[in-house]
Amino acid sequence: MRWSSLAFVAVLATPALALALADPPNVVLVMADDQGWGDMAYNGHPHLKTPHFDAMAKEAIRFDLFHAAAPVCSPTRGSIMTGRTPNRFACFKWGHPVRPQEQTLAQGMKSAGYRTGHFGKWHLGSVQAAGEVNPGKCGFDEWVSAPNFFDADPILSDKGKAVAFTGDSSDVTADLAVKFIRNCARKKERFFAVVWFGSPHAPHQALEADRKLYADRPAAEQNFLGEITAMDRAFGKIRNELKELGQRDNTLLWYCSDNGALPKVGSSGGRRGQKASIYEGGLLVPALLEWPAKYPKHRVIATPSVTSDIYPTVLELAGAKVKNQHPLDGVSLVPLLDGKAEARGEPIGFWNHPTPGVGTPSKEWMTELFNEQKAGREPNDPKKLFASAGKIGEKHPLDKFPGHSAWLDGSWKLHRIENAKTAEVRWELYNLATDPKEARDLLATEPKRVEAMRKELTAWLESVVRSLNGEDYAKK
């Protein structure tokens, strides 16, 4: 099957080997929380002010068809950390953790001699020192993180210690990342920083100065747009700091969002659907990349790619290898970035499983942790420690794939929608090149294409279930 060619097995790199490679870059991965494709001035938003994003979109590489691996937050974050579609490790919806059996991007980068740091929203497990799959256990040397989205004046976990901060959440996150980058630059350490903003997730609480920029808009929209402008400012702070430190030329800076547009206030750029949907409005996100020393010219990449691709791309560019790599869904975009390929080369699978999300209220949990630690106690709630993160429960059948899945092959997108109660399946086919709004179902007019894509999607879904049932771990 085509998906099976994505797996590879390699030898674990040593720091000495990594340092012998020719100038591998520093890497900074930045991500928004709930920013739709159309929530950028450079993508045509009529009111939004995003000058720093706009500048990078003109100067660097702009992805016009970049997708989140899932239409909600935690699963997409898991795809970046693993290079795998999130259902492979049971991260079905928000609040589900990554499994500790998974191999993470941070672990791969650390093995290659990078200093690693995570700042901002985690949402893949615990942020307590004793918790399962906290950022430290997933390969990060430094981490100041939140269990979920967070707003102004947040309490964050500094390697397990709750610390109160003051200011806009994006500014706080950027300042933490800048401090890490400065320390690494001073020590001449190659760095890998993951910077995950908590904005513009609801509830929207923009600073007054940011809100006033949109005083002519409705109140709810003012705060939403103000949060994006604050995030733009914070992103600009990181980008400018890299320049001031002399690190920008040899730093790979990659920006995207974790899912498509929010209902009511967000913009999908006219695509069908929104957050929680695997029609394009729920998956298509803004994405920008720069590495001036390697890619000095502005380019637009208008071929589909996905957040799962970040893992193999970054590992290849960093010269990092992973031992006994689990089957990947992401592919390296290096040929595309280098101009040696015009397309990603492999179809992309999506699967929105009907398993519900799990509440992980950051403000409530972090306030409790702060107060308990101040009193000399450490909470040990198994739920907040994600004590069961690595447990594999009942086996899922290999012939039922409940929920909404899709197979994107170039511009053709096949949807498979299975009723969880009746197991009845219906199909839809769209050509996104001529129908980006997924409005004209071509299922009846493309029988050969449908049959071929149906077989590939079914084979991929079966492979995902095998991973979900733990078969990848048994092969190690």
C-alpha positions in Angstrom: 0.0 0.0 0.0 1.2 3.5 -0.6 1.1 4.5 3.0 3.5 1.7 3.9 6.4 3.3 2.0 6.3 6.1 4.6 7.9 3.9 7.3 11.6 3.8 7.8 14.1 2.4 10.2 17.3 4.2 11.0 20.2 4.2 13.5 20.0 6.6 16.4 22.2 9.6 15.8 24.8 10.7 18.4 25.5 14.3 19.2 29.0 14.0 17.8 27.6 12.7 14.4 25.0 15.5 14.3 27.6 18.2 15.0 29.8 16.9 12.2 27.0 17.6 9.6 27.3 20.8 7.5 25.5 23.6 9.4 22.2 22.0 10.3 19.8 24.8 11.4 18.4 25.9 14.6 14.6 25.1 14.6 11.7 27.1 16.0 8.2 25.8 15.5 5.4 28.3 16.3 1.7 27.5 16.3 -1.5 29.3 16.9 -4.6 27.9 18.6 -7.7 28.1 16.4 -6.5 30.5 13.7 -8.3 29.7 10.4 -6.8 30.0 6.9 -8.5 33.3 6.3 -7.5 34.8 9.7 -4.5 36.5 8.1 -4.3 39.9 6.4 -2.1 38.4 3.7 -4.8 35.9 3.0 -7.3 38.7 2.3 -9.0 39.3 5.7 -10.7 42.7 5.3 -10.0 44.0 8.8 -7.2 42.1 10.4 -3.8 43.7 11.0 -0.9 41.1 10.9 2.1 43.1 9.8 4.8 40.6 11.0 3.0 37.6 9.4 2.5 39.6 6.2 6.2 40.5 6.0 7.2 36.9 6.3 4.6 35.9 3.8 6.3 38.3 1.3 9.9 37.4 2.1 9.9 33.7 2.8 8.0 30.5 1.9 4.2 30.6 2.0 2.2 27.4 2.0 -1.3 28.0 0.5 -2.6 24.5 1.0 -1.2 23.5 4.4 -3.5 21.3 6.5 -3.8 20.4 10.2 -3.7 16.6 10.6 -7.0 16.9 12.6 -9.7 19.6 12.9 -9.1 20.1 16.7 -6.1 20.9 18.9 -4.5 18.0 20.7 -4.5 15.6 17.8 -2.7 18.1 15.5 -0.1 18.8 18.2 0.4 15.0 18.5 0.9 14.8 14.7 3.7 17.4 14.9 5.4 15.5 17.8 5.2 12.1 16.1 4.8 12.5 12.3 1.8 10.2 12.6 -1.9 10.7 12.2 -3.2 11.1 15.8 -5.7 8.2 15.8 -2.7 5.9 15.7 -1.9 6.7 19.3 -5.5 7.3 20.5 -5.4 11.1 20.5 -8.9 11.3 19.0 -9.9 14.8 20.2 -9.0 17.6 22.5 -7.6 16.6 25.9 -6.4 13.1 24.8 -2.7 12.6 25.5 0.1 11.3 23.3 1.1 7.8 24.3 4.4 7.5 26.1 5.3 4.7 23.7 5.5 7.2 20.9 8.8 8.6 19.5 8.8 12.4 19.6 10.4 15.1 17.5 11.9 16.6 20.6 13.6 13.3 21.5 15.0 13.0 18.0 16.3 16.5 18.0 17.8 16.0 21.5 19.6 12.9 20.3 21.2 15.0 17.5 22.7 17.5 20.0 20.0 20.1 20.1 18.9 21.9 23.3 15.2 21.5 23.4 12.4 23.8 24.8 8.7 23.9 24.9 6.7 27.1 25.7 3.0 27.7 25.9 0.1 25.3 25.3 1.0 21.6 25.6 -2.4 19.8 25.7 -0.8 16.3 25.1 -0.6 15.2 28.7 0.3 16.4 32.2 2.4 19.5 33.1 3.2 18.3 36.6 6.7 17.0 37.3 5.4 13.5 38.2 2.9 13.4 35.4 2.9 11.1 32.4 3.9 12.5 29.0 4.7 15.9 30.3 7.0 17.9 28.0 10.1 16.8 29.9 9.3 13.1 29.4 8.6 13.8 25.7 12.2 15.1 25.2 12.2 18.8 26.2 15.1 20.0 28.3 13.3 23.2 29.2 9.6 23.8 29.4 7.2 26.4 30.7 3.8 25.0 29.6 0.1 24.9 30.2 -2.2 21.9 30.1 -4.5 23.7 27.6 -5.2 27.2 26.1 -4.5 30.1 28.4 -5.3 33.8 28.4 -4.0 37.0 30.0 -1.9 36.8 33.3 -1.5 33.0 33.1 -0.1 30.5 35.5 2.2 28.2 33.7 4.2 25.1 34.8 8.0 25.7 34.8 9.1 22.0 34.7 6.4 21.2 37.2 6.5 24.3 39.3 3.5 26.6 38.9 4.5 30.2 38.2 2.3 33.3 37.8 3.0 35.6 34.9 1.6 39.0 33.9 0.6 40.2 30.5 -1.0 39.1 27.2 -0.6 35.3 26.8 1.2 35.5 23.5 3.7 38.1 24.8 4.3 35.9 27.8 4.9 32.9 25.6 7.2 34.7 23.2 9.2 36.2 26.0 9.9 32.7 27.4 11.0 31.5 24.0 13.2 34.5 23.5 14.9 33.9 26.9 15.6 30.3 25.9 17.0 31.3 22.5 19.2 33.9 24.0 20.7 31.4 26.5 21.3 28.9 23.8 22.9 31.5 21.5 25.2 32.7 24.4 26.3 29.1 25.1 26.6 28.4 21.3 24.1 25.6 21.6 22.0 24.5 18.7 18.4 24.9 19.7 15.0 23.4 19.0 12.1 25.5 20.4 8.4 24.7 20.2 6.3 27.8 20.8 2.6 27.1 21.0 0.4 30.1 21.6 -2.9 29.9 23.5 -4.5 32.4 21.1 -6.9 33.0 19.5 -8.8 30.3 21.3 -12.0 31.5 23.1 -12.7 33.2 25.4 -11.1 36.1 23.7 -9.5 38.6 26.0 -7.4 41.1 24.0 -5.4 43.9 25.6 -7.2 47.2 25.4 -4.7 48.6 23.0 -5.1 45.7 20.6 -8.9 45.7 20.9 -9.1 49.4 20.1 -7.5 48.7 16.7 -10.9 47.2 15.7 -13.2 49.6 17.5 -15.5 49.8 14.5 -16.2 46.0 14.6 -18.6 44.1 16.9 -17.3 43.6 20.5 -16.7 39.8 20.1 -14.8 40.4 16.9 -12.7 43.2 18.4 -11.3 40.8 21.1 -10.8 38.0 18.6 -9.0 40.1 16.1 -7.1 41.8 18.9 -5.7 38.5 20.1 -4.4 37.7 16.6 -2.7 41.1 16.4 -1.1 40.4 19.8 0.0 37.0 18.5 1.4 38.6 15.4 3.4 41.1 17.6 4.7 38.2 19.7 5.7 36.3 16.6 7.5 39.4 15.3 9.4 39.6 18.6 10.8 36.1 18.1 11.7 36.7 14.5 13.4 40.0 15.3 15.3 38.5 18.2 16.7 35.8 15.9 18.0 38.6 13.7 19.4 40.6 16.6 21.3 37.5 17.9 22.7 36.8 14.5 20.8 33.5 14.4 18.1 34.2 11.8 20.0 33.1 8.7 20.6 29.6 10.0 17.3 29.1 11.8 14.4 27.2 10.4 11.3 29.1 11.6 8.0 27.4 10.8 4.6 28.8 11.6 1.1 27.3 11.3 -2.2 26.8 13.2 -3.6 23.7 14.9 -7.0 23.6 13.1 -9.3 25.6 10.9 -11.5 28.5 11.6 -13.7 29.2 14.6 -17.4 29.5 14.0 -18.9 33.0 13.8 -15.7 35.1 14.3 -13.1 33.0 12.3 -12.5 32.9 8.6 -12.0 29.8 6.5 -11.4 31.9 3.4 -14.7 30.7 2.0 -14.0 26.9 2.4 -16.7 24.6 3.6 -16.8 23.7 7.3 -15.0 25.1 10.3 -13.1 23.8 13.4 -14.1 20.2 14.2 -14.9 19.4 10.5 -12.6 17.6 8.0 -14.0 19.6 5.1 -11.3 22.1 4.1 -12.6 24.9 6.4 -11.7 22.8 9.4 -8.3 21.6 8.2 -6.8 24.3 6.0 -4.5 26.6 8.0 -2.0 29.4 7.4 1.6 28.3 7.2 4.9 30.1 6.7 8.5 28.9 6.7 11.9 30.5 6.4 15.5 29.5 6.6 17.3 32.3 4.8 20.6 30.6 4.5 19.0 27.7 2.6 15.9 29.3 1.0 16.7 33.0 0.5 14.0 33.7 -2.0 10.2 34.1 -1.6 8.1 31.3 -2.9 4.6 30.1 -2.7 3.9 26.3 -2.4 0.5 25.5 -3.6 0.4 21.8 -3.2 -1.3 20.0 -0.2 0.8 19.2 2.8 0.1 18.5 6.5 1.3 19.0 10.0 2.5 15.4 10.2 5.1 16.4 7.6 6.9 18.7 10.0 8.4 15.7 11.9 10.2 14.0 9.0 11.1 17.3 7.4 12.7 18.8 10.5 14.6 15.5 11.3 16.0 15.4 7.8 17.1 19.0 7.8 18.6 18.7 11.2 20.5 15.5 10.3 18.7 13.6 13.1 17.7 9.9 12.9 15.2 7.9 15.0 15.8 4.3 15.9 13.1 1.7 15.0 10.8 4.4 13.6 7.1 3.6 13.8 5.2 3.9 10.5 4.8 7.5 9.6 2.0 9.4 7.8 4.1 12.5 7.3 6.6 12.7 4.5 9.7 14.9 4.3 9.0 18.1 2.3 12.7 18.7 1.6 12.3 17.8 -2.1 9.4 20.3 -2.3 11.3 23.0 -0.4 14.4 22.4 -2.5 12.4 22.8 -5.7 13.2 19.2 -6.8 9.5 18.2 -6.6 6.3 19.9 -7.5 4.0 17.9 -5.2 4.1 16.2 -1.8 4.1 12.8 -3.6 1.8 10.9 -1.3 -1.9 11.2 -0.5 -2.9 12.5 3.0 -5.4 10.7 5.2 -7.7 12.3 7.8 -10.0 10.6 10.3 -12.3 12.5 12.7 -13.2 9.7 15.1 -16.5 10.1 17.1 -14.7 9.6 20.5 -15.4 12.8 22.5 -12.9 15.2 23.8 -11.7 15.4 27.5 -11.9 18.6 29.5 -8.5 19.9 30.7 -9.2 23.4 32.1 -5.9 25.1 32.3 -6.8 28.1 34.5 -8.6 25.8 37.1 -5.9 23.2 37.1 -2.9 25.6 37.2 -4.5 27.7 40.0 -5.0 24.6 42.1 -1.4 23.5 41.4 -0.1 27.0 42.3 -2.1 27.1 45.6 -1.2 23.5 46.6 2.5 24.0 45.9 2.5 27.3 47.8 1.1 25.3 50.8 3.9 22.7 50.4 1.7 20.0 48.8 1.8 18.4 45.4 -1.5 17.3 43.9 -1.6 13.7 42.8 -4.9 13.4 40.9 -4.5 10.5 38.4 -6.6 12.5 35.9 -4.3 15.5 36.0 -1.2 13.2 36.0 -2.6 11.3 32.9 -1.7 8.1 34.7 -3.4 5.9 32.1 -1.8 7.6 29.1 0.1 4.5 27.9 -2.6 1.9 28.5 -4.1 0.2 25.5 -7.6 -0.9 26.2 -10.1 -2.8 24.0 -9.0 -3.7 20.5 -10.7 -1.8 17.7 -12.1 -3.9 14.8 -10.2 -3.8 11.5 -13.4 -3.5 9.4 -15.2 -0.6 11.0 -14.0 3.0 10.9 -16.6 5.2 12.6 -16.8 8.9 12.0 -15.7 11.0 9.1 -12.5 10.2 7.2 -11.0 11.6 4.0 -8.3 10.8 1.5 -6.6 13.8 -0.2 -4.7 12.8 -3.4 -3.5 16.0 -5.1 -6.6 18.0 -5.7 -9.0 15.1 -5.3 -10.6 14.5 -2.0 -12.7 11.5 -1.1 -14.8 11.6 2.0 -16.0 8.5 3.9 -18.7 9.1 6.5 -19.6 6.1 8.7 -22.6 6.2 11.0 -21.3 5.1 14.4 -24.7 3.5 15.3 -25.7 1.8 12.1 -22.2 1.4 10.4 -23.8 2.8 7.2 -21.2 4.4 5.0 -21.7 7.2 2.5 -19.0 8.7 0.1 -18.4 12.1 -1.4 -15.8 13.1 -4.0 -14.6 16.7 -4.8 -12.0 18.2 -7.0 -10.5 21.0 -4.9 -8.7 22.5 -7.9 -12.1 23.5 -9.5 -14.3 23.3 -6.4 -12.4 24.5 -3.3 -15.7 24.9 -1.4 -16.4 21.2 -1.8 -19.9 22.0 -3.1 -20.1 19.7 -6.2 -20.0 16.0 -5.4 -18.4 14.1 -8.4 -18.8 10.6 -6.9 -21.1 9.4 -9.7 -19.0 10.8 -12.6 -15.6 9.4 -11.5 -16.2 5.6 -10.8 -12.6 4.5 -11.5 -11.0 7.2 -9.5 -13.4 6.6 -6.6 -12.7 2.9 -6.6 -8.9 3.4 -6.5 -9.1 6.1 -3.8 -11.6 4.0 -1.8 -9.1 1.1 -1.7 -6.3 3.3 -0.6 -8.3 5.0 2.1 -9.6 1.7 3.4 -6.1 0.2 3.6 -4.8 3.3 5.4 -7.7 3.2 7.9 -6.9 -0.4 8.6 -3.2 0.5 9.2 -4.2 3.2 11.6 -6.4 0.8 13.6 -3.5 -1.7 13.8 -1.3 1.1 15.3 -4.2 2.1 17.6 -4.3 -1.4 18.8 -0.6 -1.3 19.7 0.9 -3.4 16.9 3.6 -0.8 16.2 5.0 -1.1 19.8 5.0 -4.9 19.7 7.3 -4.8 16.6 10.1 -2.9 18.5 
